[in-house]
């Protein structure tokens, strides 16, 4: 079994290319998430029903969705960090 130090230049370039592709994929996902979040923020303020009180279950659902999005974003950021450290 070859170790990391025994990898030739061709193998190193191949794996670096694969990692770069994965990094770009994760960055695209983060960009899409950011664009989606910005679009949702624009819609929340313009609704004419937004001045009415929401049912506690609706608030809880919205909070869950926000926390879920934050966790997914953090996961993508961690993946990019791992790739950059490789």
C-alpha positions as CSV (number, residue, x, y, z in Angstrom):
1,X,0.0,0.0,0.0
2,X,1.4,3.3,-1.0
3,X,1.6,6.1,1.6
4,X,0.9,9.8,1.0
5,X,4.7,10.4,0.6
6,X,4.9,7.8,-2.2
7,X,2.3,9.4,-4.4
8,X,3.6,10.5,-7.7
9,X,2.9,13.9,-9.2
10,X,0.2,12.6,-11.6
11,X,-1.7,11.1,-8.6
12,X,-1.3,14.3,-6.6
13,X,-2.6,16.4,-9.5
14,X,-5.6,14.0,-10.0
15,X,-6.6,14.1,-6.3
16,X,-6.1,17.9,-6.1
17,X,-8.4,18.3,-9.1
18,X,-11.0,16.1,-7.5
19,X,-10.8,18.1,-4.3
20,X,-11.0,21.4,-6.2
21,X,-14.2,20.1,-8.0
22,X,-15.7,19.2,-4.7
23,X,-14.8,22.6,-3.3
24,X,-16.5,24.3,-6.2
25,X,-19.6,22.2,-5.8
26,X,-19.9,23.1,-2.1
27,X,-19.3,26.8,-2.9
28,X,-22.0,26.7,-5.5
29,X,-24.4,25.2,-2.9
30,X,-23.5,27.9,-0.4
31,X,-24.1,30.6,-3.1
32,X,-27.5,29.1,-3.9
33,X,-28.4,28.9,-0.2
34,X,-27.4,32.6,0.2
35,X,-29.5,33.6,-2.8
36,X,-32.5,31.6,-1.6
37,X,-32.2,33.2,1.9
38,X,-32.0,36.7,0.4
39,X,-35.1,36.0,-1.7
40,X,-37.1,34.8,1.3
41,X,-36.2,37.9,3.3
42,X,-37.6,40.1,0.5
43,X,-40.8,38.2,0.5
44,X,-41.3,38.2,4.3
45,X,-41.5,41.9,4.6
46,X,-43.8,42.6,1.7
47,X,-46.7,40.3,2.6
48,X,-49.8,42.2,3.7
49,X,-50.6,39.4,6.2
50,X,-47.2,39.9,7.9
51,X,-48.7,42.3,10.4
52,X,-51.0,39.7,11.9
53,X,-49.8,37.5,14.8
54,X,-48.8,34.1,13.8
55,X,-49.9,30.9,15.6
56,X,-47.2,29.6,17.9
57,X,-46.9,26.4,15.7
58,X,-46.2,28.6,12.7
59,X,-43.5,30.5,14.5
60,X,-42.0,27.2,15.7
61,X,-42.0,25.8,12.1
62,X,-40.3,29.0,10.8
63,X,-37.7,28.8,13.6
64,X,-37.1,25.1,12.7
65,X,-36.6,26.0,9.1
66,X,-34.2,28.8,9.9
67,X,-32.2,26.6,12.2
68,X,-32.2,23.8,9.7
69,X,-30.9,26.2,6.9
70,X,-28.2,27.5,9.3
71,X,-27.1,23.9,10.1
72,X,-27.0,23.0,6.4
73,X,-25.0,26.1,5.6
74,X,-22.5,25.3,8.4
75,X,-22.1,21.8,7.1
76,X,-21.2,23.1,3.6
77,X,-18.8,25.6,5.2
78,X,-17.1,22.8,7.1
79,X,-16.8,20.8,4.0
80,X,-15.0,23.6,2.2
81,X,-12.7,24.2,5.2
82,X,-11.8,20.4,5.2
83,X,-11.0,20.5,1.5
84,X,-8.9,23.7,1.9
85,X,-6.9,22.0,4.7
86,X,-6.2,18.9,2.5
